Amino acid sequence: MGRKPELTIGYDANVHPTSAMCSVCGAWMPNSQSQALSSAESIRRFAAQFDLHVQQKHCAEYEIRVA
C-alpha cells in the first residue's frame, strides 16, 4: 500500500486558497479562477475535485472525508 493521497492547498498573500494538488501524484486540481468565491467555498470546490480525482486515479481503498 502506498501513501494516502492528501489535498495540498496553496494560498496567496491574503490567505485566499489559489491552488490545490494531490500529494501523491502531483496532479493539480482545476482552479475556478474566481476571486469572488469565499475562502471556504474555494476549499470546498478543491476538496470536491480532489475527491473525484482520488476516486478516478488512486486505489479505491482510500476514503476521503470532507468536514
PDB file of N, H, CA, C and O in Angstrom:
ATOM      1  N   MET A   1       0.849  -1.171   0.000  1.00  0.00           N
ATOM      2  CA  MET A   1       0.000   0.000   0.000  1.00  0.00           C
ATOM      3  C   MET A   1       0.896   1.235   0.000  1.00  0.00           C
ATOM      4  O   MET A   1       1.852   1.309   0.772  1.00  0.00           O
ATOM      5  N   GLY A   2       0.591   2.204  -0.861  1.00  0.00           N
ATOM      6  H   GLY A   2      -0.186   2.144  -1.488  1.00  0.00           H
ATOM      7  CA  GLY A   2       1.364   3.436  -0.959  1.00  0.00           C
ATOM      8  C   GLY A   2       0.877   4.476   0.017  1.00  0.00           C
ATOM      9  O   GLY A   2       0.066   4.216   0.906  1.00  0.00           O
ATOM     10  N   ARG A   3       1.401   5.655  -0.183  1.00  0.00           N
ATOM     11  H   ARG A   3       2.060   5.866  -0.904  1.00  0.00           H
ATOM     12  CA  ARG A   3       0.977   6.768   0.674  1.00  0.00           C
ATOM     13  C   ARG A   3      -0.475   7.109   0.406  1.00  0.00           C
ATOM     14  O   ARG A   3      -0.981   6.924  -0.701  1.00  0.00           O
ATOM     15  N   LYS A   4      -1.131   7.608   1.431  1.00  0.00           N
ATOM     16  H   LYS A   4      -0.720   7.759   2.330  1.00  0.00           H
ATOM     17  CA  LYS A   4      -2.517   8.042   1.299  1.00  0.00           C
ATOM     18  C   LYS A   4      -2.537   9.420   0.638  1.00  0.00           C
ATOM     19  O   LYS A   4      -1.844  10.330   1.094  1.00  0.00           O
ATOM     20  N   PRO A   5      -3.326   9.589  -0.437  1.00  0.00           N
ATOM     21  CA  PRO A   5      -3.407  10.907  -1.074  1.00  0.00           C
ATOM     22  C   PRO A   5      -3.965  11.955  -0.111  1.00  0.00           C
ATOM     23  O   PRO A   5      -4.928  11.710   0.616  1.00  0.00           O
ATOM     24  N   GLU A   6      -3.339  13.114  -0.127  1.00  0.00           N
ATOM     25  H   GLU A   6      -2.557  13.313  -0.718  1.00  0.00           H
ATOM     26  CA  GLU A   6      -3.810  14.244   0.669  1.00  0.00           C
ATOM     27  C   GLU A   6      -3.929  15.459  -0.232  1.00  0.00           C
ATOM     28  O   GLU A   6      -3.194  15.595  -1.210  1.00  0.00           O
ATOM     29  N   LEU A   7      -4.848  16.330   0.100  1.00  0.00           N
ATOM     30  H   LEU A   7      -5.445  16.220   0.894  1.00  0.00           H
ATOM     31  CA  LEU A   7      -5.043  17.567  -0.637  1.00  0.00           C
ATOM     32  C   LEU A   7      -4.083  18.614  -0.082  1.00  0.00           C
ATOM     33  O   LEU A   7      -4.104  18.914   1.111  1.00  0.00           O
ATOM     34  N   THR A   8      -3.247  19.163  -0.949  1.00  0.00           N
ATOM     35  H   THR A   8      -3.230  18.920  -1.919  1.00  0.00           H
ATOM     36  CA  THR A   8      -2.313  20.211  -0.571  1.00  0.00           C
ATOM     37  C   THR A   8      -2.807  21.512  -1.193  1.00  0.00           C
ATOM     38  O   THR A   8      -2.946  21.606  -2.412  1.00  0.00           O
ATOM     39  N   ILE A   9      -3.070  22.511  -0.362  1.00  0.00           N
ATOM     40  H   ILE A   9      -2.957  22.435   0.628  1.00  0.00           H
ATOM     41  CA  ILE A   9      -3.642  23.773  -0.840  1.00  0.00           C
ATOM     42  C   ILE A   9      -2.607  24.886  -0.742  1.00  0.00           C
ATOM     43  O   ILE A   9      -1.916  25.023   0.267  1.00  0.00           O
ATOM     44  N   GLY A  10      -2.511  25.688  -1.817  1.00  0.00           N
ATOM     45  H   GLY A  10      -3.073  25.578  -2.636  1.00  0.00           H
ATOM     46  CA  GLY A  10      -1.640  26.859  -1.829  1.00  0.00           C
ATOM     47  C   GLY A  10      -2.469  28.121  -1.611  1.00  0.00           C
ATOM     48  O   GLY A  10      -3.616  28.206  -2.052  1.00  0.00           O
ATOM     49  N   TYR A  11      -1.886  29.084  -0.938  1.00  0.00           N
ATOM     50  H   TYR A  11      -0.955  29.015  -0.580  1.00  0.00           H
ATOM     51  CA  TYR A  11      -2.585  30.324  -0.590  1.00  0.00           C
ATOM     52  C   TYR A  11      -1.824  31.539  -1.112  1.00  0.00           C
ATOM     53  O   TYR A  11      -0.602  31.495  -1.255  1.00  0.00           O
ATOM     54  N   ASP A  12      -2.546  32.624  -1.398  1.00  0.00           N
ATOM     55  H   ASP A  12      -3.539  32.659  -1.282  1.00  0.00           H
ATOM     56  CA  ASP A  12      -1.905  33.874  -1.794  1.00  0.00           C
ATOM     57  C   ASP A  12      -1.557  34.690  -0.550  1.00  0.00           C
ATOM     58  O   ASP A  12      -1.759  34.227   0.573  1.00  0.00           O
ATOM     59  N   ALA A  13      -1.036  35.897  -0.745  1.00  0.00           N
ATOM     60  H   ALA A  13      -0.872  36.273  -1.657  1.00  0.00           H
ATOM     61  CA  ALA A  13      -0.620  36.746   0.374  1.00  0.00           C
ATOM     62  C   ALA A  13      -1.775  37.129   1.288  1.00  0.00           C
ATOM     63  O   ALA A  13      -1.558  37.469   2.452  1.00  0.00           O
ATOM     64  N   ASN A  14      -3.011  37.078   0.771  1.00  0.00           N
ATOM     65  H   ASN A  14      -3.188  36.803  -0.174  1.00  0.00           H
ATOM     66  CA  ASN A  14      -4.195  37.397   1.570  1.00  0.00           C
ATOM     67  C   ASN A  14      -4.830  36.165   2.182  1.00  0.00           C
ATOM     68  O   ASN A  14      -5.960  36.230   2.666  1.00  0.00           O
ATOM     69  N   VAL A  15      -4.128  35.045   2.172  1.00  0.00           N
ATOM     70  H   VAL A  15      -3.210  34.992   1.779  1.00  0.00           H
ATOM     71  CA  VAL A  15      -4.565  33.763   2.705  1.00  0.00           C
ATOM     72  C   VAL A  15      -5.846  33.282   2.018  1.00  0.00           C
ATOM     73  O   VAL A  15      -6.712  32.688   2.660  1.00  0.00           O
ATOM     74  N   HIS A  16      -5.962  33.537   0.729  1.00  0.00           N
ATOM     75  H   HIS A  16      -5.258  34.019   0.208  1.00  0.00           H
ATOM     76  CA  HIS A  16      -7.065  33.023  -0.074  1.00  0.00           C
ATOM     77  C   HIS A  16      -6.536  31.810  -0.839  1.00  0.00           C
ATOM     78  O   HIS A  16      -5.488  31.899  -1.480  1.00  0.00           O
ATOM     79  N   PRO A  17      -7.252  30.666  -0.781  1.00  0.00           N
ATOM     80  CA  PRO A  17      -6.794  29.477  -1.492  1.00  0.00           C
ATOM     81  C   PRO A  17      -6.725  29.734  -3.000  1.00  0.00           C
ATOM     82  O   PRO A  17      -7.706  30.163  -3.608  1.00  0.00           O
ATOM     83  N   THR A  18      -5.564  29.470  -3.595  1.00  0.00           N
ATOM     84  H   THR A  18      -4.767  29.122  -3.102  1.00  0.00           H
ATOM     85  CA  THR A  18      -5.385  29.754  -5.017  1.00  0.00           C
ATOM     86  C   THR A  18      -5.076  28.512  -5.849  1.00  0.00           C
ATOM     87  O   THR A  18      -5.248  28.522  -7.067  1.00  0.00           O
ATOM     88  N   SER A  19      -4.622  27.446  -5.199  1.00  0.00           N
ATOM     89  H   SER A  19      -4.481  27.437  -4.209  1.00  0.00           H
ATOM     90  CA  SER A  19      -4.274  26.235  -5.942  1.00  0.00           C
ATOM     91  C   SER A  19      -4.386  25.030  -5.021  1.00  0.00           C
ATOM     92  O   SER A  19      -4.390  25.152  -3.796  1.00  0.00           O
ATOM     93  N   ALA A  20      -4.477  23.861  -5.650  1.00  0.00           N
ATOM     94  H   ALA A  20      -4.474  23.762  -6.645  1.00  0.00           H
ATOM     95  CA  ALA A  20      -4.543  22.626  -4.871  1.00  0.00           C
ATOM     96  C   ALA A  20      -3.980  21.497  -5.711  1.00  0.00           C
ATOM     97  O   ALA A  20      -4.139  21.465  -6.932  1.00  0.00           O
ATOM     98  N   MET A  21      -3.319  20.572  -5.030  1.00  0.00           N
ATOM     99  H   MET A  21      -3.191  20.598  -4.039  1.00  0.00           H
ATOM    100  CA  MET A  21      -2.752  19.438  -5.746  1.00  0.00           C
ATOM    101  C   MET A  21      -2.800  18.177  -4.897  1.00  0.00           C
ATOM    102  O   MET A  21      -2.974  18.232  -3.680  1.00  0.00           O
ATOM    103  N   CYS A  22      -2.642  17.043  -5.564  1.00  0.00           N
ATOM    104  H   CYS A  22      -2.501  16.999  -6.553  1.00  0.00           H
ATOM    105  CA  CYS A  22      -2.599  15.738  -4.904  1.00  0.00           C
ATOM    106  C   CYS A  22      -1.181  15.510  -4.398  1.00  0.00           C
ATOM    107  O   CYS A  22      -0.220  15.664  -5.152  1.00  0.00           O
ATOM    108  N   SER A  23      -1.046  15.150  -3.140  1.00  0.00           N
ATOM    109  H   SER A  23      -1.826  15.025  -2.528  1.00  0.00           H
ATOM    110  CA  SER A  23       0.272  14.957  -2.542  1.00  0.00           C
ATOM    111  C   SER A  23       0.977  13.710  -3.064  1.00  0.00           C
ATOM    112  O   SER A  23       2.196  13.600  -2.934  1.00  0.00           O
ATOM    113  N   VAL A  24       0.242  12.773  -3.650  1.00  0.00           N
ATOM    114  H   VAL A  24      -0.749  12.862  -3.755  1.00  0.00           H
ATOM    115  CA  VAL A  24       0.844  11.525  -4.121  1.00  0.00           C
ATOM    116  C   VAL A  24       1.351  11.635  -5.559  1.00  0.00           C
ATOM    117  O   VAL A  24       2.497  11.288  -5.842  1.00  0.00           O
ATOM    118  N   CYS A  25       0.504  12.114  -6.459  1.00  0.00           N
ATOM    119  H   CYS A  25      -0.428  12.396  -6.229  1.00  0.00           H
ATOM    120  CA  CYS A  25       0.885  12.122  -7.874  1.00  0.00           C
ATOM    121  C   CYS A  25       1.204  13.509  -8.411  1.00  0.00           C
ATOM    122  O   CYS A  25       1.692  13.635  -9.534  1.00  0.00           O
ATOM    123  N   GLY A  26       0.935  14.559  -7.624  1.00  0.00           N
ATOM    124  H   GLY A  26       0.539  14.457  -6.712  1.00  0.00           H
ATOM    125  CA  GLY A  26       1.258  15.918  -8.052  1.00  0.00           C
ATOM    126  C   GLY A  26       0.262  16.529  -9.017  1.00  0.00           C
ATOM    127  O   GLY A  26       0.521  17.603  -9.561  1.00  0.00           O
ATOM    128  N   ALA A  27      -0.876  15.876  -9.249  1.00  0.00           N
ATOM    129  H   ALA A  27      -1.086  15.004  -8.808  1.00  0.00           H
ATOM    130  CA  ALA A  27      -1.888  16.416 -10.160  1.00  0.00           C
ATOM    131  C   ALA A  27      -2.513  17.668  -9.552  1.00  0.00           C
ATOM    132  O   ALA A  27      -2.873  17.692  -8.375  1.00  0.00           O
ATOM    133  N   TRP A  28      -2.635  18.717 -10.386  1.00  0.00           N
ATOM    134  H   TRP A  28      -2.342  18.698 -11.342  1.00  0.00           H
ATOM    135  CA  TRP A  28      -3.261  19.963  -9.942  1.00  0.00           C
ATOM    136  C   TRP A  28      -4.768  19.861 -10.089  1.00  0.00           C
ATOM    137  O   TRP A  28      -5.260  19.321 -11.080  1.00  0.00           O
ATOM    138  N   MET A  29      -5.501  20.370  -9.119  1.00  0.00           N
ATOM    139  H   MET A  29      -5.102  20.809  -8.314  1.00  0.00           H
ATOM    140  CA  MET A  29      -6.952  20.413  -9.194  1.00  0.00           C
ATOM    141  C   MET A  29      -7.339  21.637 -10.022  1.00  0.00           C
ATOM    142  O   MET A  29      -6.694  22.681  -9.926  1.00  0.00           O
ATOM    143  N   PRO A  30      -8.389  21.510 -10.833  1.00  0.00           N
ATOM    144  CA  PRO A  30      -8.828  22.664 -11.628  1.00  0.00           C
ATOM    145  C   PRO A  30      -9.133  23.862 -10.728  1.00  0.00           C
ATOM    146  O   PRO A  30      -9.696  23.710  -9.644  1.00  0.00           O
ATOM    147  N   ASN A  31      -8.759  25.041 -11.188  1.00  0.00           N
ATOM    148  H   ASN A  31      -8.302  25.165 -12.069  1.00  0.00           H
ATOM    149  CA  ASN A  31      -8.970  26.265 -10.430  1.00  0.00           C
ATOM    150  C   ASN A  31     -10.068  27.060 -11.111  1.00  0.00           C
ATOM    151  O   ASN A  31     -10.031  27.268 -12.324  1.00  0.00           O
ATOM    152  N   SER A  32     -11.038  27.500 -10.339  1.00  0.00           N
ATOM    153  H   SER A  32     -11.068  27.330  -9.353  1.00  0.00           H
ATOM    154  CA  SER A  32     -12.155  28.251 -10.900  1.00  0.00           C
ATOM    155  C   SER A  32     -11.737  29.651 -11.336  1.00  0.00           C
ATOM    156  O   SER A  32     -12.478  30.318 -12.058  1.00  0.00           O
ATOM    157  N   GLN A  33     -10.544  30.111 -10.902  1.00  0.00           N
ATOM    158  H   GLN A  33      -9.942  29.569 -10.316  1.00  0.00           H
ATOM    159  CA  GLN A  33     -10.026  31.432 -11.238  1.00  0.00           C
ATOM    160  C   GLN A  33     -10.932  32.561 -10.772  1.00  0.00           C
ATOM    161  O   GLN A  33     -10.810  33.686 -11.258  1.00  0.00           O
ATOM    162  N   SER A  34     -11.822  32.288  -9.857  1.00  0.00           N
ATOM    163  H   SER A  34     -11.920  31.375  -9.462  1.00  0.00           H
ATOM    164  CA  SER A  34     -12.752  33.320  -9.397  1.00  0.00           C
ATOM    165  C   SER A  34     -12.366  33.797  -8.006  1.00  0.00           C
ATOM    166  O   SER A  34     -12.474  33.047  -7.036  1.00  0.00           O
ATOM    167  N   GLN A  35     -11.921  35.033  -7.910  1.00  0.00           N
ATOM    168  H   GLN A  35     -11.833  35.642  -8.698  1.00  0.00           H
ATOM    169  CA  GLN A  35     -11.617  35.611  -6.610  1.00  0.00           C
ATOM    170  C   GLN A  35     -12.903  35.989  -5.869  1.00  0.00           C
ATOM    171  O   GLN A  35     -12.863  36.346  -4.692  1.00  0.00           O
ATOM    172  N   ALA A  36     -14.046  35.907  -6.567  1.00  0.00           N
ATOM    173  H   ALA A  36     -14.078  35.616  -7.523  1.00  0.00           H
ATOM    174  CA  ALA A  36     -15.323  36.240  -5.943  1.00  0.00           C
ATOM    175  C   ALA A  36     -15.753  35.165  -4.949  1.00  0.00           C
ATOM    176  O   ALA A  36     -16.599  35.421  -4.092  1.00  0.00           O
ATOM    177  N   LEU A  37     -15.183  33.969  -5.054  1.00  0.00           N
ATOM    178  H   LEU A  37     -14.497  33.761  -5.751  1.00  0.00           H
ATOM    179  CA  LEU A  37     -15.537  32.902  -4.129  1.00  0.00           C
ATOM    180  C   LEU A  37     -14.929  33.182  -2.755  1.00  0.00           C
ATOM    181  O   LEU A  37     -13.826  33.718  -2.652  1.00  0.00           O
ATOM    182  N   SER A  38     -15.647  32.821  -1.722  1.00  0.00           N
ATOM    183  H   SER A  38     -16.544  32.386  -1.805  1.00  0.00           H
ATOM    184  CA  SER A  38     -15.087  32.929  -0.377  1.00  0.00           C
ATOM    185  C   SER A  38     -14.011  31.858  -0.225  1.00  0.00           C
ATOM    186  O   SER A  38     -13.962  30.902  -0.999  1.00  0.00           O
ATOM    187  N   SER A  39     -13.167  32.024   0.759  1.00  0.00           N
ATOM    188  H   SER A  39     -13.207  32.801   1.387  1.00  0.00           H
ATOM    189  CA  SER A  39     -12.120  31.029   1.005  1.00  0.00           C
ATOM    190  C   SER A  39     -12.728  29.656   1.286  1.00  0.00           C
ATOM    191  O   SER A  39     -12.242  28.639   0.792  1.00  0.00           O
ATOM    192  N   ALA A  40     -13.792  29.640   2.085  1.00  0.00           N
ATOM    193  H   ALA A  40     -14.186  30.466   2.487  1.00  0.00           H
ATOM    194  CA  ALA A  40     -14.438  28.374   2.416  1.00  0.00           C
ATOM    195  C   ALA A  40     -15.004  27.699   1.173  1.00  0.00           C
ATOM    196  O   ALA A  40     -14.871  26.485   1.017  1.00  0.00           O
ATOM    197  N   GLU A  41     -15.636  28.470   0.282  1.00  0.00           N
ATOM    198  H   GLU A  41     -15.744  29.457   0.409  1.00  0.00           H
ATOM    199  CA  GLU A  41     -16.192  27.908  -0.946  1.00  0.00           C
ATOM    200  C   GLU A  41     -15.079  27.399  -1.858  1.00  0.00           C
ATOM    201  O   GLU A  41     -15.227  26.351  -2.487  1.00  0.00           O
ATOM    202  N   SER A  42     -13.979  28.121  -1.937  1.00  0.00           N
ATOM    203  H   SER A  42     -13.858  28.972  -1.427  1.00  0.00           H
ATOM    204  CA  SER A  42     -12.847  27.662  -2.752  1.00  0.00           C
ATOM    205  C   SER A  42     -12.314  26.332  -2.237  1.00  0.00           C
ATOM    206  O   SER A  42     -12.036  25.423  -3.019  1.00  0.00           O
ATOM    207  N   ILE A  43     -12.172  26.221  -0.924  1.00  0.00           N
ATOM    208  H   ILE A  43     -12.398  26.959  -0.288  1.00  0.00           H
ATOM    209  CA  ILE A  43     -11.674  24.972  -0.336  1.00  0.00           C
ATOM    210  C   ILE A  43     -12.668  23.843  -0.584  1.00  0.00           C
ATOM    211  O   ILE A  43     -12.256  22.724  -0.889  1.00  0.00           O
ATOM    212  N   ARG A  44     -13.962  24.110  -0.461  1.00  0.00           N
ATOM    213  H   ARG A  44     -14.297  25.020  -0.213  1.00  0.00           H
ATOM    214  CA  ARG A  44     -14.965  23.073  -0.740  1.00  0.00           C
ATOM    215  C   ARG A  44     -14.867  22.596  -2.188  1.00  0.00           C
ATOM    216  O   ARG A  44     -14.959  21.398  -2.454  1.00  0.00           O
ATOM    217  N   ARG A  45     -14.681  23.525  -3.123  1.00  0.00           N
ATOM    218  H   ARG A  45     -14.607  24.498  -2.907  1.00  0.00           H
ATOM    219  CA  ARG A  45     -14.554  23.147  -4.536  1.00  0.00           C
ATOM    220  C   ARG A  45     -13.304  22.317  -4.771  1.00  0.00           C
ATOM    221  O   ARG A  45     -13.358  21.293  -5.452  1.00  0.00           O
ATOM    222  N   PHE A  46     -12.168  22.752  -4.209  1.00  0.00           N
ATOM    223  H   PHE A  46     -12.124  23.583  -3.656  1.00  0.00           H
ATOM    224  CA  PHE A  46     -10.942  21.979  -4.354  1.00  0.00           C
ATOM    225  C   PHE A  46     -11.109  20.586  -3.746  1.00  0.00           C
ATOM    226  O   PHE A  46     -10.644  19.600  -4.319  1.00  0.00           O
ATOM    227  N   ALA A  47     -11.762  20.499  -2.601  1.00  0.00           N
ATOM    228  H   ALA A  47     -12.139  21.299  -2.135  1.00  0.00           H
ATOM    229  CA  ALA A  47     -11.968  19.209  -1.938  1.00  0.00           C
ATOM    230  C   ALA A  47     -12.851  18.295  -2.781  1.00  0.00           C
ATOM    231  O   ALA A  47     -12.584  17.097  -2.872  1.00  0.00           O
ATOM    232  N   ALA A  48     -13.888  18.834  -3.393  1.00  0.00           N
ATOM    233  H   ALA A  48     -14.105  19.807  -3.319  1.00  0.00           H
ATOM    234  CA  ALA A  48     -14.762  18.026  -4.244  1.00  0.00           C
ATOM    235  C   ALA A  48     -14.001  17.526  -5.474  1.00  0.00           C
ATOM    236  O   ALA A  48     -14.156  16.374  -5.878  1.00  0.00           O
ATOM    237  N   GLN A  49     -13.177  18.396  -6.068  1.00  0.00           N
ATOM    238  H   GLN A  49     -13.051  19.333  -5.740  1.00  0.00           H
ATOM    239  CA  GLN A  49     -12.379  17.997  -7.217  1.00  0.00           C
ATOM    240  C   GLN A  49     -11.359  16.938  -6.816  1.00  0.00           C
ATOM    241  O   GLN A  49     -11.104  15.995  -7.565  1.00  0.00           O
ATOM    242  N   PHE A  50     -10.779  17.099  -5.633  1.00  0.00           N
ATOM    243  H   PHE A  50     -10.986  17.865  -5.024  1.00  0.00           H
ATOM    244  CA  PHE A  50      -9.808  16.135  -5.128  1.00  0.00           C
ATOM    245  C   PHE A  50     -10.459  14.783  -4.865  1.00  0.00           C
ATOM    246  O   PHE A  50      -9.884  13.742  -5.179  1.00  0.00           O
ATOM    247  N   ASP A  51     -11.649  14.798  -4.293  1.00  0.00           N
ATOM    248  H   ASP A  51     -12.117  15.645  -4.038  1.00  0.00           H
ATOM    249  CA  ASP A  51     -12.379  13.559  -4.037  1.00  0.00           C
ATOM    250  C   ASP A  51     -12.598  12.795  -5.343  1.00  0.00           C
ATOM    251  O   ASP A  51     -12.376  11.585  -5.398  1.00  0.00           O
ATOM    252  N   LEU A  52     -13.025  13.487  -6.380  1.00  0.00           N
ATOM    253  H   LEU A  52     -13.205  14.470  -6.336  1.00  0.00           H
ATOM    254  CA  LEU A  52     -13.225  12.873  -7.686  1.00  0.00           C
ATOM    255  C   LEU A  52     -11.898  12.357  -8.243  1.00  0.00           C
ATOM    256  O   LEU A  52     -11.847  11.255  -8.787  1.00  0.00           O
ATOM    257  N   HIS A  53     -10.840  13.129  -8.115  1.00  0.00           N
ATOM    258  H   HIS A  53     -10.882  14.025  -7.673  1.00  0.00           H
ATOM    259  CA  HIS A  53      -9.512  12.723  -8.579  1.00  0.00           C
ATOM    260  C   HIS A  53      -9.086  11.412  -7.917  1.00  0.00           C
ATOM    261  O   HIS A  53      -8.637  10.488  -8.596  1.00  0.00           O
ATOM    262  N   VAL A  54      -9.227  11.331  -6.590  1.00  0.00           N
ATOM    263  H   VAL A  54      -9.591  12.081  -6.039  1.00  0.00           H
ATOM    264  CA  VAL A  54      -8.816  10.127  -5.859  1.00  0.00           C
ATOM    265  C   VAL A  54      -9.641   8.929  -6.313  1.00  0.00           C
ATOM    266  O   VAL A  54      -9.093   7.843  -6.501  1.00  0.00           O
ATOM    267  N   GLN A  55     -10.941   9.105  -6.490  1.00  0.00           N
ATOM    268  H   GLN A  55     -11.387   9.988  -6.337  1.00  0.00           H
ATOM    269  CA  GLN A  55     -11.797   8.007  -6.942  1.00  0.00           C
ATOM    270  C   GLN A  55     -11.377   7.512  -8.313  1.00  0.00           C
ATOM    271  O   GLN A  55     -11.413   6.309  -8.569  1.00  0.00           O
ATOM    272  N   GLN A  56     -10.979   8.418  -9.203  1.00  0.00           N
ATOM    273  H   GLN A  56     -10.950   9.396  -8.995  1.00  0.00           H
ATOM    274  CA  GLN A  56     -10.642   8.052 -10.574  1.00  0.00           C
ATOM    275  C   GLN A  56      -9.202   7.576 -10.743  1.00  0.00           C
ATOM    276  O   GLN A  56      -8.942   6.725 -11.593  1.00  0.00           O
ATOM    277  N   LYS A  57      -8.266   8.096  -9.966  1.00  0.00           N
ATOM    278  H   LYS A  57      -8.477   8.788  -9.276  1.00  0.00           H
ATOM    279  CA  LYS A  57      -6.845   7.858 -10.214  1.00  0.00           C
ATOM    280  C   LYS A  57      -6.120   7.008  -9.183  1.00  0.00           C
ATOM    281  O   LYS A  57      -5.049   6.474  -9.471  1.00  0.00           O
ATOM    282  N   HIS A  58      -6.674   6.874  -8.004  1.00  0.00           N
ATOM    283  H   HIS A  58      -7.544   7.307  -7.770  1.00  0.00           H
ATOM    284  CA  HIS A  58      -5.965   6.161  -6.941  1.00  0.00           C
ATOM    285  C   HIS A  58      -6.822   5.000  -6.440  1.00  0.00           C
ATOM    286  O   HIS A  58      -8.001   4.888  -6.776  1.00  0.00           O
ATOM    287  N   CYS A  59      -6.225   4.169  -5.658  1.00  0.00           N
ATOM    288  H   CYS A  59      -5.267   4.260  -5.386  1.00  0.00           H
ATOM    289  CA  CYS A  59      -6.897   2.969  -5.161  1.00  0.00           C
ATOM    290  C   CYS A  59      -8.224   3.280  -4.484  1.00  0.00           C
ATOM    291  O   CYS A  59      -8.361   4.287  -3.790  1.00  0.00           O
ATOM    292  N   ALA A  60      -9.176   2.422  -4.691  1.00  0.00           N
ATOM    293  H   ALA A  60      -9.065   1.604  -5.256  1.00  0.00           H
ATOM    294  CA  ALA A  60     -10.497   2.579  -4.091  1.00  0.00           C
ATOM    295  C   ALA A  60     -10.471   2.365  -2.584  1.00  0.00           C
ATOM    296  O   ALA A  60     -11.469   2.610  -1.907  1.00  0.00           O
ATOM    297  N   GLU A  61      -9.331   1.906  -2.048  1.00  0.00           N
ATOM    298  H   GLU A  61      -8.520   1.706  -2.597  1.00  0.00           H
ATOM    299  CA  GLU A  61      -9.251   1.647  -0.605  1.00  0.00           C
ATOM    300  C   GLU A  61      -9.201   2.922   0.223  1.00  0.00           C
ATOM    301  O   GLU A  61      -9.385   2.870   1.439  1.00  0.00           O
ATOM    302  N   TYR A  62      -8.953   4.072  -0.413  1.00  0.00           N
ATOM    303  H   TYR A  62      -8.803   4.114  -1.401  1.00  0.00           H
ATOM    304  CA  TYR A  62      -8.888   5.331   0.312  1.00  0.00           C
ATOM    305  C   TYR A  62     -10.253   5.975   0.344  1.00  0.00           C
ATOM    306  O   TYR A  62     -10.908   6.128  -0.687  1.00  0.00           O
ATOM    307  N   GLU A  63     -10.672   6.346   1.522  1.00  0.00           N
ATOM    308  H   GLU A  63     -10.140   6.222   2.359  1.00  0.00           H
ATOM    309  CA  GLU A  63     -11.936   7.068   1.692  1.00  0.00           C
ATOM    310  C   GLU A  63     -11.615   8.490   2.101  1.00  0.00           C
ATOM    311  O   GLU A  63     -10.942   8.717   3.107  1.00  0.00           O
ATOM    312  N   ILE A  64     -12.096   9.451   1.321  1.00  0.00           N
ATOM    313  H   ILE A  64     -12.642   9.266   0.504  1.00  0.00           H
ATOM    314  CA  ILE A  64     -11.820  10.851   1.615  1.00  0.00           C
ATOM    315  C   ILE A  64     -12.977  11.420   2.423  1.00  0.00           C
ATOM    316  O   ILE A  64     -14.136  11.312   2.023  1.00  0.00           O
ATOM    317  N   ARG A  65     -12.662  12.019   3.547  1.00  0.00           N
ATOM    318  H   ARG A  65     -11.721  12.108   3.872  1.00  0.00           H
ATOM    319  CA  ARG A  65     -13.697  12.640   4.380  1.00  0.00           C
ATOM    320  C   ARG A  65     -13.504  14.144   4.339  1.00  0.00           C
ATOM    321  O   ARG A  65     -12.425  14.645   4.654  1.00  0.00           O
ATOM    322  N   VAL A  66     -14.540  14.860   3.954  1.00  0.00           N
ATOM    323  H   VAL A  66     -15.417  14.453   3.698  1.00  0.00           H
ATOM    324  CA  VAL A  66     -14.505  16.317   3.930  1.00  0.00           C
ATOM    325  C   VAL A  66     -15.378  16.823   5.063  1.00  0.00           C
ATOM    326  O   VAL A  66     -16.559  16.487   5.151  1.00  0.00           O
ATOM    327  N   ALA A  67     -14.786  17.631   5.925  1.00  0.00           N
ATOM    328  H   ALA A  67     -13.827  17.903   5.853  1.00  0.00           H
ATOM    329  CA  ALA A  67     -15.522  18.132   7.089  1.00  0.00           C
ATOM    330  C   ALA A  67     -16.552  19.144   6.680  1.00  0.00           C
ATOM    331  O   ALA A  67     -17.267  19.675   7.530  1.00  0.00           O
TER     332      ALA A  67
END
